[in-house]
Amino acid sequence: MYNFKIPIILQNHQYECGLACLSMLFSWKDSKVNTNMFNYSYNVGRDGISAQQLKIITEKHKADFYAFQVSDIEDFVIKGKIKQPLMLYWKNNHYVILRKIKNGTFYIIDPGTGEKSFSEKDFYKNFSNVVFFIYKKDRNKNIFLKKTSYLKDLIKIVTPYKKNIIAIIFLSVLFQILNLILPLLTQYVVDYNGALHNSLLSNTLLILIVIVGLSVFFLHIARTFFVVNLQIRINNYLTDGTIKKIFKLPFGFFEKNTSGDLSTRINNITVIREILSNVMTSLLLDVALIFIFSITMLYYSPILTSIVFIAVIIQLMVTKLVIPRITLYTNQEVANQTLFQTNFLSVLQSIDYIKTLGNNKVIYNRTINPFYEQLANYKRKMITSAILGGTSYTISVALPLLIIYLGVFQVDFVGLSTGETIAFSTIAVRFLTPFSSIFNSIQSFKYVEEIFNRINKILLEDDESELLNRSKKLSNLKGVIELKNISFGYGERNVLENINLQINYGDKILINGSSGKGKTTLLKIIASLHFPTKGEILINGNKLDEYDISSYRENIGMVTQDVSLLSGTVKENISFFNEALDEEVIINSSKIACIYDDVMNFPMGFDTLLGENGTNLSGGQKQRLSIARAISSTSDLLLIDEGTSNLDEVTEQTIIDNLFQLDKTIIFITHRHSYIPGVNKKVDFTERTIKVTDLN
């Protein structure tokens, strides 16, 4: 009744489900459209992407977008005579594709993890009663810019190391030539065994066999050396390039992509390294060997060669049938691996609370289920691969026997001597080996495609290079910072609207307001972690856009709500691994932040090693350490977002008094206080805007 074959396109980050589903709808019965091929200007972040935005994007790409409120899907499909796949609103916060309905079972494509099936009861438990579909007015080739093949990008990676690759190919060719000598020696031994009674000839043959054996040994070692060298260079290029890119990416990128997802992408670089170094260096060689062995076999026997070609055609047909399924299971395996890593990291970050629950079965199931899905997809992939591998292995075993049978029992038909038949049989196996290698390479490349696309998504992200390379720099922030008509939002909804705020050097500003009003967002805009969608920031009357953004950030110290400490000592965390920072500055900063006495009570003082993210410290100690870190920098502007919420009132007031004695501009966010002595300006948040009160 309702059954559509539709390419599965997975989302690149947690807020991209709508675009991924739209990609699948556009790709149905047409060329594949990836999410990065859509042209849109929305800031897709915390609030995801709305149906209205999807409609605008769809219409911008020569298609109509329809939405219907539906309570009974099957009734809607029958009465509406639906003849195309539907996109569904799912769990009130997600989009999926409905692929098939059969015997009361609903099959969906979740852009987060892949194919899933639900009973009718479970389906309607998750379905949010809204369906969408599109009507295209043109073919994809006339709508979208042609996407560059990922293979071209992969080739660009290995091109700088062409000398290394040439050396590997040259050694591999020599290695295969020696492999070709072995069947010729076999033919000679079998057909001319009488002549071998001559001791000189037999000794010469023995020496030749030893030379060939030693040559194979040393060639193998030399080739391995060059392969390992290439692997190291590729790994260094990809890992170093990706990490450098990550440091240049805007803060919004990290709001959309989870740490588990990013760490999985980085870890999978080793897979790309292994496959690229082994497969790409052998692919050209395999093609060359197929040509050489084909000529050699045709020289021996065109009849037997045609039988070998038929075996290869069978392999090709099986490959064409199973590769799409292998690709599907591979993509879903990677997606579930990413989800498992993300869930597991979340558990580790919240382990203290989880341990207090006692019964944490729900959390355990939520964490482990993607792992089981990953294993299930791995199993499906390997079973499907076994069909291809089994076909290849069966042919490699049966074909030599068939050739020997025809050569021995059908001599008149084949016309080869026994030695020639054995030699041909050996060469046929050698001929099949490159084909098996190419078939394996196809599987490997399908795996690499998914992994590389996820890495490449990082590399293709718009970064802050333009902002970081401007010639105009700020040496300090001892002037006026002005926020002029600032607006900012995620998608359609503005969090801030027409914000105007003047910050004079030395100001002590208190920001108040209930949760979710945009206080933290405002601080992030001041810190240049977010950039306004409307309005501008002025530094002494000049636009912030004119300056190198890193020179601006160097003059800012920030204490965030969620304190993040790095693995290392107390001293390293206060200095933020700046070895040039004077120890007196570190000690003085710790005293201002009221953490000095605590540190001196540690067995190793400032050299005490902290656990991951300071797990061996209390919440208050972590906050005070974070304040000390912000003070130790040469910043003129200090931003504190609920940075004292875990402290007792006496310690908090002492720290505030200490901070107010510093020659710095300080902006506080706090829920605890409506007024702090020493504050000269107060900012109260209302709905998306602010009220500024001068307290002087």
C-alpha positions, 0 to 999 in steps of 0.5 A: 500500500505505502512502500517507497525506496528512498536513499538514507541521508543522515544528519551531520549534527543534532539540529539538522534532522529537518534538512536531512529529511528534506534531502531525502525527499528531494533525492527520491527517484533522483540524484542524491542531494546532501544537506550542505547543498541547500542554500539558506541563511538561517542560524540553525542552532538550539531551536533547530529549524521550523516547518516554516523555514523548511517551506521557504528553503523548499520553495527556494529550490523549485519545489512546493512544500505541503503540511497537513495535520493528521491523526490516522496516517493510513487513512490519510494515505488511502484517501489522499492517494499519497504516491510519494514519501512523507516526512513526519513530525516526531516526538514534538522535536524531531523529523523523520521519513515514513518509508513503508507501512506493512501488516500493521508495522511502520518503517521510518528513516530516522536521520539521526540513526537510520532505519527503524520499525514500530508497531502501530501502538508505538508509532502513534505514541511517537507521531506528533500528528503532522505530515509533510511532503514536497512537489518538485518542479524540476530535476535535481541537476537543474536545481542544485550545484553539482557536488564535488566528489569526495574521492577528489577530496581524498586524492587531494590529501595524498597528492602531496606525498606522490613520491612516497606513493610512487615508491610504494607502487614501484616496489609493489610492481616488483613484488608482483613481477616476482609473483609472476615468476613463480608460476613460470618456474612451476611450469618449467619444473613440471614440464622439464623435470628430466632436464633437472637431473643435470646438477648444474641446472638444478643448482642454478634453479635452486639459487634462483628460487632462493634469490626470488624468496629473499627478494620477496622478503626485502621488498615486503619490508621496504614496501611496509616502510613506505606504507607506514611513512605514508600512514603517519603523514596522512594521519598527521595531515588530517588530525592536525588540520582538523584540530587547527580547524576546530580551534578556528570554528565559531562557538555556534558550531560547538552548540550544534555538535556534541563532544561525543560526535566530534571525538568520534570523528577525530578517532575515526581518522585512523580508519581513513589513514589505514584505508587511504594508505593501503587502498589508494596505493594498491588501486592503480597497481591492481588495475595494471596487474589485471591488464598484465595478467589478462595479456598473459592468460590470453597468450596461454589460452583464450578459451580458459581466459574467457572462463576466468572472465565469466567468473569475474563478471559473476563477482561484479554482479554480486558486488553491484547487488550487495554494495548498496546494503553495505553502504546503508549498514555502514552509515547507520553503524557510524551514526549509532557509534556517534550517538553511543559516544555522545550518550556515554560522555554525558553519563560520565559528565553527570556520574555523581548525580546518576550514582545518587539515583540508585536505580539507573536502569533507564539511563543505562538503557538510553546509553547502551541501546545505540551500542546494540544498534551499532552492533546490529548494523555491524552484524548486518554489514558483515553478513552482507559482506560475507555474500561478497566474500563468499562469492570471491572465495568460492571462485578462487577455490573452484576456478583453479580446480576447473582449469586443471580439470579442463587442462588435464581431461580436455587436452584437445579442447584446451591445448595446454601441457600439464605444466602450462595448465598449472601455470595458467591456474596459478596466474588465474588465481593471481588475476583474481586477487586484484579483483578481490582487492578492488571489491574490498576497496569498494567496501572500504571506500564506502566506509571511508565515504561516511567517515570522511564526509563527517570529517570534511563537514568540519573542514568545510565549515565557515570559520573565523579566519577572516576575523582572526587575520585583520591587521587592526588590533586592540592592545587593551579595552580601557575605553568604551564598549557600546552595544548598539541596537543588538538583536540575536536569535536562533532560527526565527525566534529572537532571544534579544531585540534592540539591546543598547548598552554602554560599558565604560572602562571601570564599570561594575555592572550587575545583570538581573533577570529570570532564567531563559531571558537571554542574560548568558547570551548577552555575555557571549555576545560581549565576549564575541562568542556569538555575533549579533544577527542585527546591530553592532558592537563599537569599541571607542566608536569603531566597529568591532568588525574592523579589529582582529577578533583574537586581540579583542578576546585576549583582553577578556576574562570570563567565568562561565556557569559550567566551570571547565577545568583541564587535566593538569595541575592547579597552577597550570589551570590558573595560568592556563598553561602559560609557562611565562606567567609569573608565579607571584601573579598565580598566587595573588590571583588565588588569594583574590579568588579566596582559593589560596588557603584551600590550595595550600592545604592540598598535599602538593599545593599548586602542583596538585593534579586535578581529576578530569574537569576537577572532579576531585574538587568541590563546586565552590573550589572549581568556581574560585579556581575559575575566577583565579584563572580569569584574574590571572590573565591580562584582561581589562574586561571580566565577565562573570556568569553565575560564577559565585553561585556555589559559594557561601555568602561571606566568601562570595562577598569577600571575592566581590570586594576583592574583584571590585578593587581591581582596575577592570571592567566587571559585568556580573550575572546573578540570581542571588542579588538584586543589588551589590555594593560597589555596582554602578550600573544595573541591567534588568532583563525583561522579554527579549530586551533590557532596562539599564539603571545608572546607580551613580 
